[in-house]
Amino acid sequence: MIKRENIRNIAIIAHVDHGKTTLVDAMLAQSGTFRENEQVDERVMDSNDLEKERGITILAKNTSLYYKDVKINIIDTPGHADFGGEVERGLEMVDGVLLLVDAFEGCMPQTRFVLSKALALDLKPVIVVNKVDRPNARPYEVVDEVLDLFIDLGATEDQLDTPVIYASGRDGWATAEYNPEQPNDDLTDLFELIVNYIPCPDCEDDAPFQMLVSNIDYDEYTGRIAVGKIQRGKINVNMPLSVCRHDGKISHAKATKLFTFEGLKKTPADEVGAGDVVAISGISDINIGETVCDTNTPEALPFVKIDDPVLSMTFSVNDSPFAGQDGKFVTSRHLRDRLFRELDSNVSLRVEETDTTESFIVSGRGELHLSVLIENMRREGYEFQVSNPVVIYKEIDGVKCEPIERLTVDVPDEYTGTVMDGIINRKGEMTNMSPTAQGYTRLEFLIPSRGLIGYRSELLTATKGTGIINSILEKYEPYKGDFTGRTRGTLIAWEDGTTITYGLYNAQERGTLFVGAGVKVYEGMIVGENARLEDVVVNVCKKKHATNTRASGSDDALKLVPPKDLSLEQCLDFIADDELLEVTPNSLRMRKRILNTGLRAKSVSRNK
């Protein structure tokens, strides 16, 4: 075994919005990765359009920097539980982790998840208490919480003896000895800790080449690029390779180009040795979890088990009256090819074919996981329709079991009673209640995953936008029983046409409208939410009959309440079992599965 003293491989792991990407920005800037006059965006690692818009990390990404003579390969991982698969495969490439914890929020559901995965792989952890300069920060209490979490997760004595560093990623400083009056000037303490505490890779440099593919990159000129940490041996340009496939078969390829990560760029290399992270071009059909090795010793490496999906939706060809008007890709073949192509890089996703060629069951880790796929497909020009998300049940020892999530809600004190009632009505069980900042309370529950579908928007309404909700899959338990889902019905368009102010004015008395005047609608399309439980058919295309009678004030302009504009996630939360969401590049339209009013009424009466 040879120790590669000049390399460190680390992942930055944390709950969402605890500052991982911002800290990476500061590390890259202070290590001299950027030129002095170079213009760099904030959260430079979030390169995807959706990541920039939403302010979250969706895909795990590689970068590297140099501190003194040591190359530090860094993997920036997502914080959302829905993208846990990205975290799990990213940890395959590293020897240690920086566990970031917000100095105010402390340990959150995803903190537990990412730490449990790191401890299971016996990775060296460093606790980074970030945002210590924010108001109401409680860094020392948070350190105690993290150590309690280590104990709760069964950490060994060696893992418990982990160093702590206090940081402000936004201001670019870190210190081992925190003094609020005299914060540090830079990240030197953090760099020193990484170099001196995180182990360097233990490698067999002279052994036959072997690498597990942990990520897939793509280049429009060279095609698919396999990314991973070299476990043993070295690789050269044009070297013949064997690929150990998932099905046990072995195929052959050649490394046409090699790249290493230097800052934000991939730099061509002629040879890369064991312990380093490399990107290999030339294997056209490579997949995550497959092993690339020397042709004389094709030995597969085990791939980390990715947790199973908990939610599924049906994706199908758009069959509404407006089908084909927006999208470039509208057929079942287009839809099938795109969904199965997503499996190449999205390791947490599952796609199943149904008994019809028009529909596919797509399963993921949560609503956000699936909605990001839907949004990406929209932007690429795909047109299709999706069902409401439903949980995936498991049969354990002959008993029907459902996924249970650990839910954390931070709310102002005056709303705790309302939030508790709403969650308990959805079969949630409270496990903890504690004050956080002045005037705020943290509530913790165990709740069925199906109880969270549609709850996020309900929480924001109940708390006037002040509630913060986080959840993560905890376990499976026997089915908890039925509960009331959506408490309001829908307003459904009576006929095809264009909405008219007069018709909308009459309809808005029934509830909340989702469309304004001058919008094309079709029979069976959902145009609003009823104030009561039942569905009501309304004529939003109705015109006022012309008469020769004029009364004082009758011709005054009718005042419409501005329509409620629903986001993609809100639409998915809203639709029920008998409804679909039509997704096109330019529009989101909710509709009934059965569009014809008469046929729908017959179907309802048959099912009573």
Disulfide bonds with the S-S distance in Angstrom:
none
